[in-house]
Amino acid sequence: MKILIDTNILISAIVFGGRPREFLIALKTNGHSLYVSAYIEEELKRIFSRKWPGRADALFQKYLSLGLTRLSSVRETYGALRDGNDIPILSDAVAYDMDVILTGDRDFLEAGLSHPKALSVSMLSDLLGIR
């Protein structure tokens, strides 16, 4: 399964660890392909610098250690969402034919997307039977 990891999941996994980090590792171990777009990576850098300025570089290195496949972001836009800042993420997911956007963002989760599907960690965990 091709899974685009949203910024909020990355922040949870990197800064706080716990279930999101364990789940990303379990997904990779079970042969799923995990991706991040340039747009998400830039958003991640901005948030690290703003919220944890003294730890931003170390947090970014921790992100890199996850070994996610990095994709260029596309210029085309696909779809509409309540939060316009999420459209580049959706556009990248559509352009690269992702199966899932793994997110905790309600704008994605309540958008009713069919392909790619927007799923939370618990939703995808239930779907795949990964604990």
KABEL-V601696 format. One record per pair of residues at least 12 apart in sequence whose C-alpha atoms are under 7 Angstrom apart, sorted by the first residue. I is the first residue (numbers start at 1). GAP is how many residues later the second one is. If there is no record, write none. Layout:
I	GAP
I	GAP
This chain:
1	31
1	32
1	98
2	30
2	31
2	32
2	96
2	97
2	98
3	30
3	31
3	32
3	95
3	96
3	97
3	98
3	99
4	30
4	31
4	32
4	89
4	94
4	96
4	97
4	98
5	29
5	30
5	31
5	96
5	97
5	98
6	34
6	95
6	96
6	97
7	33
7	37
8	95
8	96
9	94
9	95
14	45
14	48
14	49
20	101
34	34
34	35
35	33
35	34
35	35
36	32
36	33
36	34
36	35
37	33
37	34
37	35
37	36
37	55
38	32
38	33
38	34
38	35
39	34
45	15
73	19
74	18
76	15
77	14
78	12
78	13
81	26
81	30
82	25
83	24
93	23
94	22
98	18
99	16
99	17
99	18
100	16
100	17
100	18
100	19
101	15
101	16
101	17
101	18
102	16
102	17
102	18
102	19
103	15
103	16
103	17
104	16
